[in-house]
Amino acid sequence: QVQLVESGGGLVQAGGSLRLSCAASGRTFSTYAMGWFRQVPGKEREFVAAISWSGGDTYYADSVKGRFSISRDNAKNTVYLQMNTLKPEDTAVYYCATDRADYGMGSRQLWSYDYWGQGTQVTVSS
């Protein structure tokens, strides 16, 4: 059974930083691309960042490019999202997800992912 557990969310002032972690189990983590998405109540879940199975390719939403950085540690079965220069509009519940197929390059599409974590709240105050 695949499990993804996010952590690291919280309340931060605008301009601050947070690092989210997503610990995975139940699948050969190192062979699957991973993604981060976020959702605000009443809105659709949106893509934030993705990383290929090897870690060699990364993708970002335009809204976070240059401020957020996704990385992975396959020895720890963990993917990270470093968030810098946070803005109030970054406030959301952040979810990590694992790709449906192994050895993928990562995707911006929700349907590419089959397992999701429970989410972690990030609140940025102005």
KAFEN-V213991 format. One record per backbone hydrogen bond with DSSP energy under -1.0 kcal/mol. CO is the residue of the C=O (numbers start at 0). NH is the residue of the N-H. E is the energy in kcal/mol with one decimal. If there is no record, write none. Layout:
BEGIN
{{CO;NH;E} {CO;NH;E}}
END
This chain:
BEGIN
{{2;24;-2.0} {4;22;-2.5} {6;20;-2.6} {9;122;-2.8} {11;124;-2.4} {12;15;-2.3} {15;85;-2.4} {17;82;-3.3} {19;80;-2.3} {20;6;-2.1} {21;78;-2.0} {22;4;-2.1} {24;2;-2.5} {26;28;-2.0} {27;30;-2.1} {28;31;-2.0} {30;102;-4.4} {32;98;-2.6} {33;50;-2.6} {34;96;-2.1} {35;47;-2.4} {35;48;-1.8} {36;94;-2.9} {37;45;-3.3} {38;92;-2.5} {39;42;-2.4} {45;37;-2.4} {47;60;-2.5} {48;35;-3.4} {49;58;-2.2} {50;33;-2.1} {56;51;-2.6} {58;49;-2.0} {60;63;-1.6} {60;64;-1.2} {63;66;-2.4} {63;67;-2.3} {66;83;-2.0} {68;81;-3.1} {70;79;-3.1} {72;75;-1.1} {72;77;-1.8} {76;23;-3.0} {77;72;-3.0} {78;21;-1.9} {79;70;-1.6} {80;19;-2.7} {81;68;-2.4} {82;17;-2.1} {85;14;-3.1} {86;89;-2.3} {87;90;-1.7} {91;121;-2.8} {92;38;-2.1} {93;119;-1.9} {94;36;-2.9} {95;116;-2.2} {96;34;-2.4} {97;113;-2.1} {97;114;-1.0} {103;52;-2.1} {108;111;-1.4} {109;112;-2.0} {111;99;-2.7} {114;97;-1.9} {119;93;-3.0} {121;91;-2.0} {122;11;-2.6} {124;13;-2.5}}
END
